[in-house]
């Protein structure tokens, strides 16, 4: 996992420990609704084999796993989160199930380490409320998403 970049300002100092604290219960049965949401979001995105998807605030990877199946072995899912404990769980599940097309990075959603127009899709399934500056984050997502320029 890459080191997380911490933006100036905001209250990220309180958000990161809280996200790490929720890791223990993240995959319990009561939270499995996220798998259903991920399947629906994946269908809505109309992912194609070979696509590249950025999964923001991936958590333990519900959307990342659904998308990895849709894009196949030639595609890539880049899963980012600020919580290393959640990403550790995602990496363990990827290894356990032999999923090799998910890349995991600890990274701030508003300061991405990717070049312009790198991804075909960017999605954030259950993490918008974790953003301290949603406008800055969405600008970054648009910068790294190829089709976003056509939507502006």
Legacy VTK file of the C-alpha trace (Angstrom):
# vtk DataFile Version 3.0
C-alpha trace
ASCII
DATASET POLYDATA
POINTS 152 float
0.000 0.000 0.000
1.168 3.508 -0.731
1.559 6.048 2.041
-1.462 8.252 2.487
-1.217 11.896 1.533
-2.848 14.096 4.122
-4.323 17.330 2.737
-3.916 20.614 4.517
-6.971 21.614 6.515
-10.117 19.624 7.188
-10.511 17.193 10.025
-8.822 14.190 8.419
-6.938 13.608 11.679
-10.216 12.425 13.224
-11.644 10.664 10.152
-8.787 8.240 9.482
-8.760 6.638 12.975
-12.543 6.315 12.842
-12.420 4.533 9.454
-9.731 2.207 10.797
-11.875 1.472 13.861
-14.785 0.200 11.764
-12.652 -2.476 10.096
-13.459 -5.133 12.680
-17.152 -5.283 11.823
-16.926 -4.336 8.157
-17.702 -7.778 6.721
-20.341 -8.935 9.210
-23.706 -10.176 7.978
-25.523 -7.001 8.998
-23.276 -5.014 6.643
-23.678 -7.298 3.647
-26.129 -4.894 2.010
-23.019 -3.217 0.561
-22.481 -6.289 -1.659
-25.938 -5.840 -3.168
-25.311 -2.114 -3.641
-21.998 -2.900 -5.324
-23.638 -5.304 -7.772
-26.251 -2.701 -8.698
-23.642 0.044 -9.086
-21.474 -2.218 -11.243
-24.427 -2.912 -13.539
-25.222 0.799 -13.727
-21.635 1.682 -14.686
-21.808 -0.680 -17.680
-18.196 -1.766 -17.231
-16.556 -3.415 -20.208
-13.808 -6.039 -20.251
-10.437 -4.315 -20.008
-11.742 -1.109 -18.365
-9.945 0.643 -15.507
-12.047 1.666 -12.489
-11.076 3.803 -9.514
-12.998 2.669 -6.410
-12.884 5.525 -3.873
-13.331 4.685 -0.168
-13.341 1.021 -1.110
-13.543 -0.232 2.471
-13.142 -4.005 2.321
-13.827 -4.006 -1.403
-17.475 -4.852 -2.128
-17.473 -2.677 -5.255
-13.894 -3.625 -6.152
-14.769 -7.333 -6.236
-17.975 -6.830 -8.229
-16.153 -4.589 -10.714
-13.175 -6.953 -11.005
-15.506 -9.660 -12.300
-17.138 -7.305 -14.802
-13.880 -5.996 -16.271
-12.183 -9.384 -16.373
-8.493 -10.253 -16.187
-7.452 -7.567 -18.706
-9.052 -4.768 -16.655
-7.845 -3.151 -13.434
-9.635 -1.955 -10.332
-7.707 0.540 -8.268
-9.136 0.517 -4.754
-8.258 3.444 -2.486
-9.127 4.286 1.098
-7.646 6.191 4.020
-8.066 3.235 6.391
-5.153 0.826 6.231
-6.996 -1.719 8.374
-9.831 -1.923 5.815
-7.339 -2.201 2.961
-5.509 -4.995 4.785
-8.793 -6.931 4.906
-9.346 -6.266 1.198
-5.871 -7.551 0.342
-6.445 -10.683 2.439
-9.747 -11.394 0.670
-8.171 -10.794 -2.750
-5.436 -13.272 -1.929
-7.852 -15.822 -0.465
-10.085 -15.775 -3.556
-7.267 -15.452 -6.107
-8.385 -12.064 -7.421
-5.413 -10.507 -9.197
-6.836 -7.453 -10.957
-7.369 -5.244 -7.877
-4.629 -2.797 -6.875
-4.859 -1.419 -3.326
-3.561 1.990 -2.200
-3.896 4.017 0.977
-4.654 7.450 -0.437
-6.650 10.620 0.177
-9.604 10.868 -2.239
-8.957 14.578 -2.812
-5.251 14.200 -3.703
-4.822 11.343 -6.141
-1.504 9.972 -7.389
-2.785 9.197 -10.886
-2.326 10.950 -14.202
-5.099 12.781 -16.008
-7.629 10.590 -17.876
-6.193 7.319 -16.542
-9.484 5.622 -15.610
-12.609 4.985 -17.657
-14.740 5.010 -14.481
-14.550 6.406 -10.968
-17.046 5.348 -8.302
-17.607 5.921 -4.617
-20.282 3.545 -3.377
-20.619 4.265 0.347
-18.011 6.859 1.212
-19.117 10.354 0.262
-19.808 11.276 3.870
-16.134 10.676 4.739
-15.007 13.574 2.532
-13.927 16.749 4.299
-13.999 18.695 0.990
-16.343 16.965 -1.489
-15.824 19.567 -4.242
-12.053 19.146 -4.216
-12.401 15.378 -4.268
-14.861 15.362 -7.160
-12.576 17.696 -9.141
-9.766 15.174 -8.628
-11.998 12.278 -9.679
-12.943 14.145 -12.848
-9.287 14.888 -13.567
-8.321 11.207 -13.530
-11.437 9.917 -15.296
-11.282 9.842 -19.086
-14.994 10.260 -19.825
-15.583 12.966 -17.242
-14.248 15.655 -19.594
-17.060 14.867 -22.025
-19.647 15.430 -19.282
-18.573 18.952 -18.348
LINES 1 153
152 0 1 2 3 4 5 6 7 8 9 10 11 12 13 14 15 16 17 18 19 20 21 22 23 24 25 26 27 28 29 30 31 32 33 34 35 36 37 38 39 40 41 42 43 44 45 46 47 48 49 50 51 52 53 54 55 56 57 58 59 60 61 62 63 64 65 66 67 68 69 70 71 72 73 74 75 76 77 78 79 80 81 82 83 84 85 86 87 88 89 90 91 92 93 94 95 96 97 98 99 100 101 102 103 104 105 106 107 108 109 110 111 112 113 114 115 116 117 118 119 120 121 122 123 124 125 126 127 128 129 130 131 132 133 134 135 136 137 138 139 140 141 142 143 144 145 146 147 148 149 150 151
